Amino acid sequence: MANIVDPVWAFKTTSSLLVPHPTTSSVSSVAPIPTVTPNLPIYEKVGDAGVKTLWVVFVLMLLSTLAFIVLAWRVPVQKRLFHVITALITTFATLSYYAMATGDGSSFNHIVVKETKQHLVQHVYRQVFWARYVDWSLTTPLLLLDLAFLAGLSGADIFVAIVADVIMVLTGLFAAFATKESVTWGWYAMACIAYLAIVYVLAMNGRRTVAAKSSSTAKLFASIGGFTLVLWTLYPIVWGISDGARKWSVDAEIIAYAILDVLAKPVFGFWLLFAHGKNASSIEGFWAHGLTGEGNVRLEDDEA
C-alpha cells in the first residue's frame, strides 16, 4: 500500500527550503533608514511691543500736526512757510504710522540663508515696513527744504540735495527687499554714498551761505543742522543692524526708528518754529497773494 503524505505537512516541509530565513549577518548588513527633520521657515515679524510703539508714535505725530497748524494760524501768511512745511512732515508721518500700526503698510521679504556645516538651507521671512520708506521719500525732502531755506541755499544746491535724498531712500528700499546678501549690501553702499552728498551740501555749502545772514540764524542752523545730521547718521546704522544683518528683532527695529522719527520730526519742528518761526523773512507775491493782475485774462486785447 502506498504511503499517503499529508499535503499540509508537505507544504510546511518544502516551504522551509524555498523561503530564506533571516540570519544574524543579513540583519546587521541592512543600515537603518535615517529620519529627515524638515527645516521649517523662520518668520521675523512685529510683536506686541512693536504694535504698541507704532500706535504711540501715531498719536504723537497727530498731536504734533495739530499743534503746528495752530502755530501757523498765529502768524501772518507771509511767515508761514516753515509752519506749512513742518506740518506736512508730521502729517505724512502720521499717515505712515497709522498704516504700519494697522498692519497695512508692510510685507515679508524672503531671505535664503545657507548653513554650510549642516548643508542645510534656511528660509527666513522678515517683515519689512514699506510704508516707512514712503514716509521717508516725502518727509526727508521737506526736512531738507526747512534747512535749505534757513541757510539760504541756492536752487542748484537744493536740487542736488533733494535728488540725492530720493536716491538714498529708494536704494534703502531696494536693499530691504533684496534676496541675496551681496545685493543687499550693494544697495546699502549706494544709499550711504547718496547720504554723503547730502552731508556735503548742508555742511559745506549751507555753512557758507548762512554766514551772510544774522548771527542768530547762523547759530541756529549750526545747531539744528548738526542735530539733524547726527540723527540721519543713526538711521543707516539701525538699518544695518536690523534689516541688513538681522541682529535685531522687528520690535527692536521699530522702537529704534520710533525714537529717531520723534526726534527728527516733531522735536525738530518745534525747535525750528519756536526759534525762528516769527523771525522768518516775509514771502510776498504768489505765496501770500496768489495770482493778481498778472493772471487775469484781458479780453480787450483779444477783441482788438
Secondary structure, DSSP 8 states (H G I E B T S, - for coil): ------HHHHHHHHHHHHS----HHHHHHS-----------EEE---HHHHHHHHHHHHHHHHHHHHHHHHHHTS-GGG-HHHHHHHHHHHHHHHHHHHHHTT-S-EEEEEEEEETTTTEEEEEEEEE-HHHHHHHHHHHHHHHHHHHHHHT--HHHHHHHHHHHHHHHHHHHHHHT-SSHHHHHHHHHHHHHHHHHHHHIIIIIIHHHHTTS-HHHHHHHHHHHHHHHHHHHHHHHHHIIIIIT--S-HHHHHHHHHHHHHIIIIIHHHHHIIIIITTS----THHHH-S-GGGS--HHHHH-
